[in-house]
């Protein structure tokens, strides 16, 4: 006690007076008022932050042993796996971590869609979140190219060639991305550098995302804003304990794949060194890109397919203005709730179609699923918001919690 009182506390006060970092942490991570009714669906934001840090740290250690050269990249990855102490663990944590990252972000986004977390006054919070998602997709794509296996090479060839569909500047843009007229050393070096730098942009976006979140606080299952002190509780210890429990469950799930099924999300062709003269029988992207790949293939015209694929993500930016319903949470929107689950099923269907060959009946099913994807945002959501008669939410979070406890006790 004397050590804390005579040494630790004076140092704490001296630093905090000159740089109030401890006060800032206490304000935003300890005393931060949080809706008292958050459930475990709100764990995923914290889990995403932990996973991001894991990906950055493991990525730095991987970069120590990687050589971005077409004749050495594949061998450097094998050297890392076989000769570097615990290199296999670092690589599997990184490769499986990418899939975990996307699983978490998809759950996080679907939760936001269900509970209306994109609505006023959290529009900018949602938009920054979509920007983070786009940055993640770019980072993951370039990272998938780096092992320089067959699927890495041909996946890069297919995806980068899509830019040639852009009128006038398309071919020039592809040449600039490749750093030449074919995919080679310049391409691999550029992808490596950008893949290494993109996490810095993601961290910056996460900073703004959290800033926007703390400006208007978290949404909650009732979709009702905090109005009185009775509606909130401090973040610590109530939600730190909840997040730690969620972290334990997530790590069990994550490390199960790392240790027992590290290649479950990968493709066996990527253990064959890239060969520009041998095309794989079936070129597929990573699983988290499959819904958008299905949308791309659903249109015969190359340019229109590319526009549709990018529009499938871009449409999320304007979602706050497409859904003008006055009630946020789907708990009180019975019609919206049914269409939400149809949309989730449609996304899973698109993912399945994206993994199949472009033959019937998958082509027709893919076109119908892609059409429904856009109809959900452009037609169904605006019409539901206009004609639906939602249930009336509680006057306050505290009233809703007490009402739920009363029903449970009855």
C-alpha positions, -999 to 999 in steps of 0.1 A, spaced: 0 0 0 29 24 8 45 16 -25 13 25 -44 7 56 -22 42 69 -23 54 59 -57 27 48 -81 1 74 -73 25 104 -76 38 92 -109 2 87 -121 -7 122 -111 25 137 -126 19 121 -160 -18 127 -160 -14 164 -153 9 168 -183 -7 143 -206 -42 132 -193 -40 98 -208 -52 80 -176 -81 104 -172 -90 98 -209 -89 60 -204 -110 62 -172 -136 84 -189 -139 63 -220 -133 27 -208 -143 27 -171 -169 54 -163 -182 55 -198 -221 54 -196 -234 24 -216 -270 13 -221 -279 -12 -193 -296 -37 -217 -268 -46 -241 -267 -83 -248 -239 -105 -262 -244 -93 -298 -226 -62 -286 -194 -82 -278 -184 -83 -315 -170 -48 -316 -145 -55 -288 -136 -89 -304 -130 -71 -337 -105 -48 -320 -86 -77 -304 -86 -96 -337 -72 -65 -355 -44 -62 -331 -37 -100 -335 -35 -96 -372 -12 -66 -371 12 -83 -346 13 -116 -365 16 -98 -398 47 -80 -386 64 -112 -376 54 -128 -410 70 -98 -428 103 -106 -411 106 -138 -431 87 -131 -463 104 -122 -497 82 -104 -522 97 -119 -553 79 -143 -577 108 -168 -576 112 -166 -538 78 -158 -523 64 -194 -523 97 -208 -509 99 -181 -482 64 -191 -470 75 -228 -469 107 -218 -450 86 -199 -425 64 -229 -420 92 -255 -417 123 -238 -404 113 -207 -383 105 -214 -347 67 -213 -343 64 -199 -378 36 -223 -385 17 -210 -355 22 -174 -365 11 -180 -401 -20 -201 -392 -30 -175 -366 -28 -149 -394 -45 -169 -421 -73 -182 -399 -75 -148 -382 -85 -133 -416 -115 -156 -417 -123 -149 -380 -121 -112 -387 -147 -114 -415 -170 -137 -395 -170 -111 -367 -175 -82 -390 -204 -99 -408 -221 -107 -375 -214 -71 -364 -230 -56 -395 -260 -79 -395 -266 -69 -359 -265 -33 -369 -290 -39 -397 -313 -58 -373 -313 -33 -345 -312 -2 -367 -277 10 -356 -273 29 -389 -302 54 -382 -301 89 -368 -279 101 -352 -254 72 -360 -253 76 -398 -216 86 -398 -208 58 -374 -223 33 -399 -206 50 -429 -171 48 -413 -179 11 -404 -186 4 -441 -153 22 -450 -135 -1 -426 -152 -31 -443 -139 -19 -477 -104 -14 -464 -106 -50 -449 -116 -64 -482 -87 -47 -500 -62 -58 -474 -75 -94 -474 -73 -96 -512 -37 -84 -514 -28 -107 -485 -42 -137 -503 -19 -130 -532 13 -130 -512 18 -168 -507 21 -169 -545 3 -202 -549 -19 -211 -579 -51 -196 -564 -31 -165 -553 -18 -159 -588 -50 -166 -607 -72 -148 -582 -50 -117 -586 -52 -121 -624 -90 -123 -625 -97 -96 -600 -72 -70 -613 -83 -77 -649 -118 -65 -639 -105 -29 -639 -99 -32 -677 -137 -30 -680 -136 7 -671 -139 27 -703 -109 47 -717 -86 43 -686 -92 6 -678 -62 -9 -696 -39 18 -684 -51 13 -648 -45 -25 -650 -10 -19 -663 -3 6 -635 -16 -19 -609 5 -47 -623 36 -25 -626 40 -38 -661 22 -58 -688 20 -90 -668 16 -99 -632 52 -102 -619 77 -90 -593 64 -54 -594 29 -66 -588 39 -87 -558 60 -60 -543 32 -34 -546 7 -58 -531 31 -65 -502 37 -29 -495 0 -19 -496 -10 -50 -476 15 -39 -449 3 -3 -449 -34 -8 -451 -38 -18 -414 -26 17 -405 -55 31 -425 -79 6 -408 -66 16 -373 -72 53 -382 -107 45 -394 -114 25 -362 -103 56 -342 -129 77 -360 -154 49 -357 -150 48 -319 -150 86 -318 -184 87 -336 -196 58 -313 -187 77 -281 -203 109 -294 -238 94 -293 -232 62 -274 -241 27 -284 -274 16 -298 -292 -11 -279 -317 -39 -285 -347 -16 -278 -334 11 -302 -342 37 -275 -317 65 -266 -305 69 -231 -325 97 -214 -318 94 -177 -290 80 -155 -312 50 -148 -309 39 -184 -271 34 -182 -244 16 -163 -206 21 -163 -187 2 -190 -165 -13 -163 -169 -38 -147 -203 -47 -162 -193 -49 -199 -156 -57 -195 -166 -89 -177 -191 -96 -205 -165 -90 -232 -140 -112 -214 -165 -141 -214 -171 -135 -251 -134 -134 -257 -130 -168 -241 -157 -183 -263 -142 -167 -294 -106 -178 -286 -119 -214 -282 -135 -212 -316 -105 -194 -333 -78 -216 -319 -97 -247 -328 -92 -238 -364 -56 -227 -358 -45 -260 -342 -69 -286 -357 -81 -273 -391 -58 -245 -402 -65 -250 -439 -103 -253 -435 -109 -219 -451 -82 -221 -477 -79 -238 -511 -56 -268 -517 -44 -253 -550 -26 -226 -530 -1 -252 -519 10 -254 -555 35 -228 -566 21 -202 -590 24 -212 -626 11 -187 -653 10 -216 -679 -14 -238 -659 -49 -225 -651 -68 -241 -622 -100 -259 -631 -121 -236 -609 -108 -202 -598 -126 -190 -566 -119 -162 -542 -118 -165 -504 -152 -174 -489 -158 -139 -476 -158 -126 -512 -181 -153 -526 -215 -133 -524 -200 -104 -544 -183 -129 -568 -217 -144 -574 -231 -110 -582 -203 -103 -606 -209 -135 -625 -247 -130 -625 -243 -104 -653 -229 -114 -687 -215 -80 -695 -181 -74 -679 -185 -37 -672 -221 -41 -658 -209 -70 -637 -181 -50 -622 -205 -21 -615 -230 -44 -598 -203 -60 -577 -190 -26 -564 -226 -13 -560 -234 -43 -538 -210 -28 -512 -215 9 -520 -252 7 -514 -245 2 -477 -232 38 -476 -266 52 -484 -286 27 -463 -294 53 -435 -313 74 -461 -331 44 -477 -347 33 -444 -368 62 -431 -387 42 -405 -391 60 -372 -384 29 -351 -349 15 -350 -351 -20 -336 -365 -49 -356 -380 -61 -323 -408 -37 -329 -409 -40 -367 -425 -74 -375 -426 -69 -413 -390 -56 -415 -379 -85 -393 -392 -111 -417 -375 -94 -447 -343 -91 -427 -341 -129 -423 -349 -133 -459 -320 -110 -467 -296 -130 -445 -307 -162 -462 -301 -145 -496 -266 -136 -486 -258 -172 -476 -273 -183 -509 -251 -159 -529 -221 -172 -510 -230 -208 -519 -236 -199 -556 -203 -180 -557 -184 -212 -548 -201 -232 -576 -192 -235 -613 -210 -211 -637 -234 -237 -650 -272 -242 -647 -291 -241 -624 -265 -221 -604 -264 -193 -630 -302 -186 -629 -303 -190 -591 -274 -165 -588 -292 -140 -609 -324 -142 -589 -304 -140 -556 -285 -109 -569 -317 -93 -580 -332 -98 -546 -301 -84 -529 -305 -50 -546 -343 -52 -543 -340 -55 -506 -322 -22 -503 -338 -2 -531 -374 -14 -530 -383 -35 -499 -367 -13 -472 -381 20 -485 -416 5 -489 -416 -13 -455 -405 20 -439 -434 38 -455 -462 14 -450 -453 -7 -419 -470 1 -387 -444 -8 -360 -451 -16 -324 -445 12 -299 -411 8 -281 -408 16 -244 -405 52 -233 -370 45 -219 -344 18 -216 -350 14 -179 -388 10 -185 -381 -17 -211 -357 -36 -188 -382 -35 -159 -410 -46 -182 -389 -75 -195 -381 -85 -159 -417 -84 -149 -427 -106 -178 -399 -130 -169 -410 -131 -133 -446 -138 -143 
